[in-house]
Amino acid sequence: MNPPTCAHALAAAQAQGLDRLDAQLLLLHALGKPGDARAWLLAHDTDVLPEKPAEDFRAMCARRAAGEPLAYIVGSKEFFGLTLQVDARVLVPRPDTETLVDWALECLKAPAMPPKPAVLDLGTGSGAIALAIAYSLRATAHQARVVAVDASADALDVARDNAGRLGLSLDFIQSHWLKEVGEHFHLILSNPPYIASADPHLEALAYEPLTALAAGEDGLDDIREIVRQAPGHLLAGGWLLLEHGYDQAEAVCALLAQEGFVQVQSRLDLAGIARCSGGLWPGGQGIGAGFQTAG
């Protein structure tokens, strides 16, 4: 059997059912090249693959064809311009979650926000949200003190490693939501589990930690708990921002309003779906009033 060229290897991967982009990224990883070097593959499509990269590529393709996330196979994922190390201990960061980060940064840069506001990221996982906020504010007048919380010690290890790799200073607390948190914050945000426990889509996410995905019969168990606990840890005029499922905005807004939050509103993701909802804890001048709402 003749050794495969780059083009032949990619064609074989696509014949296995792999997406073309996934196949290209796996081949670049096997060759020790960065993920942004796809142009190199086009220029070298007739190059013969060395034996070891060819074997590695076939093994990685088999893992991807079985449903393992690409990020776990290559060991990293881009989020908000940052390269994060990820593995099966944490959820793979999704582009939709950047909507939550954008909203948080608007709050934190609002005129009413004090210098060095206190920010709490609940269920931090890989640290994606907390690190994106800390990185975005590192050279501004609103450099924040960011605290990252997770119930999983393994997830916190991943988040700490990412913070160290990026040179960012965060505080970490192991806690089930706010149970072990003892201070007050200007902003609390979270991308909690929000998939219903019987949702058939969970089968396609079998490689990722179930505890980071599912939350009871309607998917809102963890959001209910966060909404109940957050007022005891928010400063007057502070915001609670939550990511949720594509059809949960109305229910989450109702939970916020029932708990006493005001200026309750939702934010749309790039697909035009109400992906995040939040509210302000009343008292004081308020932070970031007047944001555009969904609907």
N, C-alpha and C positions, 0 to 999 in steps of 0.2 A: 504493500500500500504506500503510495507516494505521500510525503508529508504535505499537510494542507497549507494553502496560502491564506492570508488574512481574509480575502474575499470568500474563499471556500468555507472557512471556519464560520464566518458570519452567516452564510447561506444555510449551513447545516443547523446553526442555532435557530434561525427563523423557521426552518422545517420542523423543529421541535415545538414550535408554537411561541417562541420568545419574541417579544417586541423588538423591533430593529434597534431602537435606542438602548434598550437594556443590553442587547447583545454587544453593541459597540462599547458600552461602558464596562462590561465584564471583560471584553478582550483587552481594552486598554489597561484594566487592573491587572490582568494576567501578564501583560507585557511591562508592568511597572511604570506606566505612563499616567499622567493626570487625566481626570475625566473631561477636561476641556480641550483635549488633543484629538478630537474626532477628525479634524482636517488631516491629521497625520495618517489615519487609517485610509482615507481616500487617496492620499498620495502614495501609499505603500500597499495597495490592495493586492498586488501580485507577489509581495514578499512571502517567502516560505517561513512558517512559524517554527521556531526552535521547539524541540521535543517537550521540554518542561512547561513552557507557557501553553503549548497546545493541550497537554494533559490537564493543567490547571483550569484552562478555559472550558474543557469538556466537563470537568467535575462541577464547576460553578454553574454552567448551563443546566446541568441535571438538577442542581439545588433550586435554581430559579424556576425551572419547568414544574417542579413539585410544589411551588407556591411560596417558597421562602422569600421574604422581602429583599430586594436588591441591596438596600442599605445594610442589612445584616451580613450579606455576602461580601461586600466591599469594605464594610466596617465604618462607613461614614455617611452623613447626609447633610446637604446644604439647607440652611434655614436662616432667613433674614440676612443673607450675605455672609454667614458664618459657616465654617465647616465643623460639624459636630461628630464626635465619635459615638457610634451607637451599636448596640448588640441586643440579644434577646432579653436582657434585663429591663429594657425600657421600650416604650412605644416609639415607633418611627415618627419624627416630626412631620406634620402635614403643611402644605402651603396655605390651606385655609386658616390655620392658626395665626398666620401673619396679620390677619385682620384684627385679631385681639391685641397683638403687639402695637399695631398702628394706633389703635384707639387709646391704649394705655399711654403711649408717648404723647398723644395730644393732651391728655389729662395732665401729665407730668410737666408739660411745657406751658401750661396755662398760666396767665399772670397771677392768679390767686394762689398758685402752688408755691410753697416756701422753698428756699434753697435746700438741697439735699433731702428731698422727701423720702419717707420710709415706704417701701414697696414690698408686698408679700406675694409670692408665687406659690399657689397651693397645688400639690401634685406635680412637682417640677419634672420628674422623669429624667431625661437627658440634660435638663437645665435649659432647654431651648428658649423658653419665654424669658426666664430670668436673665440669661446671658445676653439675649438680644437687647433687652432694656438697658442693662448695665453698659453694654458696648456702645449703644446708640447715644447714651447720655454722658459718656466718659469725659468728653472735652467740652461740656456745656455748663451753663450756670446752674443747671438742675441735676448735677451728678447725684444719683440716688443711692441710698443705702438699700440694697436688695437682699431680701431673705428668701431662701428657697426651701420649701417643705415637701417631704414625701414620707409616706408610711413605710416604704421599702428601703432598707439599708443598702441593698444592691443598687437601686436606682440612684441613691445619693452618692455612691461611689463613682458611678458614671458621670454624674453632674459635677462632682468635685474635680474629676480628671479633666473634664472639658473646660472648667473654669481655670485650672492651672495651665492648661495648654494655651488658652487664649489670654492669659495674664490678667484675668479679671478677679476682683475681690468680692466674694459673696459670703453671706452667712448661711449655714445649713442647719436645719432642724429635722430630726426624725419624729414624725407625728402623724396621727390619723386626722387629717384636716387641721383644725385649730386647737385640738385637745391639749397639746404641749406648748402652745404659743402663748406668751405672757405679756405682749406689748400691743400698742396701737399703731395703726398705719394710715397713711394718706391714700393708699390705693391697695386693694386686694384684688387679685385676678387669678383665674384658674381655667384650665382646660381639663375638666374632670371626666370620668367615665360618663357616657350619656346614651349608650346603646341599650335597648331593651334586652333582657336576658334571653328571650326566645327568638330574637331577630335572626333570620336565616343568613344575614350577611356576616355574622360572626364566624361562620365556617371558613370563609375566605381569609379571615384574620387569625387563623389558628396558631401561627408562629409567634404572634405578639402576646404580651401578658394580658390574660383575660381580666384581671383586676383593674387594669388601666382602660378597659373598654366598656364593660357591661355594668349596669347600675339598676337592678331590679326590674319589675315587670314592665314599667313604662320608661325606663332609662333615666328617671329623674331622682332616684333615691339620694345620690351624692349631692346633686344640686340643691335639693331640699335641705340637707344637713348643712351645707355651706351657707346658704341664705339665712338659716336660723342662727348659726354661730357668728357670722361676720359682724353684726352690729356691735357685739362686745369687744371687737378688735379694730373698729374703724374710728378715726378721729372725726369730729363734726365736719361735714362738708367733704368727706372722703368718698371715693367711688368703689363699688364692687362690680367687676366686669367678669362675665362668664361666657365661655364658648359652649355651644350646645348643638343638637342635631338640626337637620334642615327643616323639620316640622315642629320644633319645640319652642320657638320664640314666644308665641302667645302664652303658653303655659309658664315659661320661665318669667316673663314679665308680670304675670299674675302673682307668682310666688313672691317676687320682689315687692310689688305694691302691697300685698297682704302683710308683709313683714314690716312695712313702714318706710320703705325707700321711696324717694321722690325723683322726679326727672327720669323716670323709667323709660328706656328706649332700647332699640336694637340697631345693629350694624350689619350691612350687607357685605358678603365676600365678593370676590371678583366675578363669580358666576351669578351674582344678583340674588343670592340666597341669604336670608336673615340668619347669620351664623353666630352672632354674639349678642348678648343682652346685658344690660347693667342698670344701675341706679345709684343715686347719691344718698348718703346717710345724712338726714337733715340736721341743720344747726350751722351757725357761722355763715360766712359769705358764700361758700360753695366753690367747687373747683371745676372749671371747664363747662360751665352751663352753656346751653344753646347749641350743642352738637346736633347735627342733622340726624333724624331718626329714620328707621326703615318704615316702609309702608306708605 
